[in-house]
């Protein structure tokens, strides 16, 4: 009798029913996969932004160095060699 009552109680427990409901389980799995993919996408975006920001900062630094070298009347070929900027980029400065 107690076992039957416990079985009846368990069979009406939504948490337990949900464990065996394949559709709900599949939906939970899909949602988890989607959340994981979104997180991965965000992390990739952050990483890409950091790389781009680092490259931009490096370019800005190279430009500032080139400007200083131009002010010191250094040869454009030497400036290009040390800053890795093109001669056209340096001439535009």
C-alpha positions as CSV (number, residue, x, y, z in Angstrom):
1,X,0.0,0.0,0.0
2,X,2.8,2.5,0.9
3,X,4.7,1.5,-2.2
4,X,1.6,2.2,-4.4
5,X,1.1,5.6,-2.7
6,X,4.7,6.5,-3.3
7,X,4.5,5.4,-6.9
8,X,1.4,7.4,-7.4
9,X,3.1,10.5,-5.8
10,X,6.2,10.1,-7.9
11,X,4.1,9.6,-11.1
12,X,2.5,13.0,-10.5
13,X,5.7,14.8,-9.7
14,X,6.4,17.2,-12.7
15,X,10.1,17.1,-12.2
16,X,10.2,13.3,-12.6
17,X,7.7,13.3,-15.4
18,X,9.9,15.9,-17.2
19,X,12.9,13.5,-16.9
20,X,11.1,11.0,-19.0
21,X,9.4,13.3,-21.4
22,X,11.5,12.9,-24.5
23,X,10.2,16.1,-26.2
24,X,11.1,18.2,-23.1
25,X,14.5,16.6,-22.9
26,X,15.2,17.2,-26.5
27,X,14.2,20.8,-26.2
28,X,16.4,21.3,-23.1
29,X,19.3,19.8,-25.1
30,X,18.7,22.1,-28.0
31,X,18.4,25.1,-25.7
32,X,21.7,24.2,-24.1
33,X,23.4,23.8,-27.4
34,X,22.1,27.1,-28.6
35,X,23.3,28.8,-25.4
36,X,26.7,27.2,-25.9
37,X,26.9,28.3,-29.5
38,X,25.9,31.9,-28.5
39,X,28.6,31.9,-25.8
40,X,31.2,30.6,-28.2
41,X,30.2,33.2,-30.7
42,X,30.5,36.0,-28.1
43,X,33.9,34.7,-27.1
44,X,35.0,34.6,-30.7
45,X,33.7,38.2,-31.2
46,X,35.6,39.4,-28.1
47,X,38.8,37.7,-29.2
48,X,38.4,39.2,-32.7
49,X,37.8,42.6,-31.2
50,X,40.9,42.3,-29.1
51,X,43.0,41.3,-32.0
52,X,41.7,44.2,-34.1
53,X,42.2,46.6,-31.3
54,X,45.7,45.4,-30.8
55,X,46.5,45.8,-34.5
56,X,44.9,49.3,-34.5
57,X,47.0,50.3,-31.5
58,X,50.1,48.9,-33.1
59,X,49.4,50.9,-36.4
60,X,48.7,54.0,-34.4
61,X,52.0,53.6,-32.6
62,X,53.9,53.0,-35.9
63,X,52.3,56.2,-37.3
64,X,53.3,58.2,-34.3
65,X,56.9,56.9,-34.5
66,X,56.9,57.7,-38.3
67,X,55.7,61.2,-37.6
68,X,58.5,61.8,-35.1
69,X,61.1,60.3,-37.5
70,X,59.8,62.7,-40.2
71,X,60.1,65.6,-37.8
72,X,63.7,64.6,-37.3
73,X,64.2,64.6,-41.1
74,X,64.9,61.0,-41.3
75,X,65.0,59.2,-44.7
76,X,61.6,57.8,-45.8
77,X,63.2,54.5,-46.7
78,X,64.6,54.1,-43.2
79,X,61.2,55.1,-41.7
80,X,59.5,52.4,-43.8
81,X,62.1,49.9,-42.8
82,X,61.7,50.5,-39.0
83,X,58.0,51.1,-38.8
84,X,56.9,48.6,-41.5
85,X,54.7,51.3,-43.0
86,X,54.6,51.7,-46.8
87,X,56.3,54.6,-48.4
88,X,52.9,55.9,-49.6
89,X,51.6,55.8,-46.0
90,X,54.6,57.7,-44.8
91,X,54.3,60.3,-47.5
92,X,50.7,60.9,-46.6
93,X,51.8,61.8,-43.1
